[in-house]
Each structure stands twice: as C-alpha cells, then as structure tokens.
Amino acid sequence: MTWTSTQQENLLTLIRRRGERIALAQQLATLTKTIEKQRTQQAALYERWSHEQADVDRLERLSWASIYYNLLNRHDEQLTKEQAEAQRARLDYDAINAEVEALTQQLAALQTRLATYADVESAYTQLMQDKKQAVQEQQDTAYQRLADALTTAEQQVTELTEARQAGRQAAHEVEALIRLIGDAHRLGNWDMFTSSSLLSAMKYGKLDDVRDQSQRVAYGVNRFRSELADVHQQLHGEWTFDDGLTRFVDIFFDNVFTDFSVQRRIEKAQTNAQQLQAQLGQALDAVTKQHETAIADQTQRTHALRTYLEQA
C-alpha cells in the first residue's frame, strides 16, 4: 500500500481539526462546570430574595410584625429598610440570572461548533490505520522500534495491574482475618472468666471462621507472590504467618488446652496477621508506584508512536 502526498495533507488537516475539537471539548467542560456553580449561586440568591420579600409582605399586610412596629411607631421606617434589602437581593438575583443566561448562550454556541467536528475522530482513525499499514509494508525500522517499545510498555502495565489487583485482594483477605481473630480474642477474654458453655461454643465457632479465612489468606498471598514474580519482584520479610496459623488452629481442634493457653495462641496469631498486613502494605505500595510509572511510560510511548506515524 502506497501512502500519497494527498493522504498526508488530509491527515495533517485532520490533526489540526482534531486539536481544535479537543480544545473546544475542554472549553465546553469548563463552561459547564462554571454554569453549574453559577446556578447553585442563583438558587441561593433566589432564596435570599424570597426571604427578604417575605419580610416586606409581612409588614405591608396585617400581621404580628406590622402590629409590633406600629406599636413602636417604627412601621414605616422598618418597611423602608426591608424594601431596600429586598431590592438589593432582587438586583443580585437579576445579575446572576443575566450571567447564567449569557453563559448558557455561550454553551449552546460551543455545542454547535463542536458538532461540526463530529466526523473528525473517525476520519483521523481511518487515515492513521491506512498509514500504519503503509509504514508496516515498507518495513520502517524506526516505526517498528517504537511499536515494539510500546508493546513492551503495555505488557508491563498489564502485569503490574494484575499484581496490584492480587495485592489488594490479599490485603482485603488479611483485613478480614484480623477482624475474625479480634472477635475470637474478645470472646476468649470473656470465656476465661466465665464458665459459660455458650461463650466457649461461640469462641470455637469463631475460630472455625478463622481457620477458613486463613486458607483464603494463604491463597491470596501466594497469588500475589506469583504475580510479583511476573514483574521481577518478590515479597520481603519473614513469612512465617501461614505455618504458624495452621499450627495453632490444629492445636485448637486436635488437643485440649486451658483457655489461657488458647488465648495466648490467638494473640500470637493476631500479631502475625498484623505483621503480614504491614508487609503486604509495603509491597502493595511499591507495586502501585511502579504501576503509575509504567502507565506514564506507556502514555509517553503511545504519544511518540502516534507523533512519528503522523509526521512520517
């Protein structure tokens, strides 16, 4: 496929019009926000004017307010004061009305102008696809180098996105585990000082939940570790939580210990879970920063490739 000078001229025209369309869209968004803000102020000024006018109306008709000021021989003075305040409020309201109306007309004009650019994006996309095909057929090495770099950047963003999602899920599971262990610990405190079989049943029922949740935590952490390996990272720190938790829940259900001993094991599990939460948080923060950097790199490479393709 041959790329002609006429096609290039058409592309340059579309690039210019595309820039104009983007600028108009930004103006439209800014103006829309301004109008929304002004309309909020408009409503407030209308409420103020209505309130001031209501004061005038009360004095002009027979009311407790008019009777009160008549008794003080200040009716006319107060009425004049209220009328002046109502007039000022009405003028402020009229001014904001005029401003909103003018802005609304500007908005309509911008929308009309923007409508003339409706086909720009589709025409630009089609011409860029045609030029991309022509450049690829010509085996342009500069284009291919930029395209390969963009593909690598996109893959990096995808892998970091998956790692961040896995980290968030693992952190969510650990947070749930900490809540369950906390519940078990509170029940255990009560259980140590009572002889209630109901409390004991509730405590061991909660430990059933802890055991089940620990499995979800183990799965989530392992998945996070696997995703980190894909982006050449690893979890740091001493990861003894999974084994320790398994041991202590096995003790709960396979052996008989005093309530005090069980409570100490719950506290140990609680400490381990909190340490795990902190370590996951550090790893997740690092992945999030790397993800942000990768997105910025992808954006820059996308722009570089588009610019080259537009100008080649």
Secondary structure, DSSP 8 states (H G I E B T S, - for coil): ----HHHHHHHHHHHHHHHHHHHHHHHHHHHHHHHHHHHHHHHHHHHHHHHHHHHHHHHHSSSHHHHHHHHTT-HHHHHHHHHHHHHHHHHHHHHHHHHHHHHHHHHHHHHHHHHTTTTHHHHHHHHHHHHHHHHHHTT-HHHHHHHHHHHHHHHHHHHHHHHHHHHHHHHHHHHHHHHHHHHHHHHHHHHHT---HHHHHHHHHHHHHHHHHHHHHHHHHHHHHHHHHHTT----S---HHHHHHHHHHHHHHS---HHHHHHHHHHHHHHHHHHHHHHHHHHHHHHHHHHHHHHHHHHHHHHHHHHHHH-
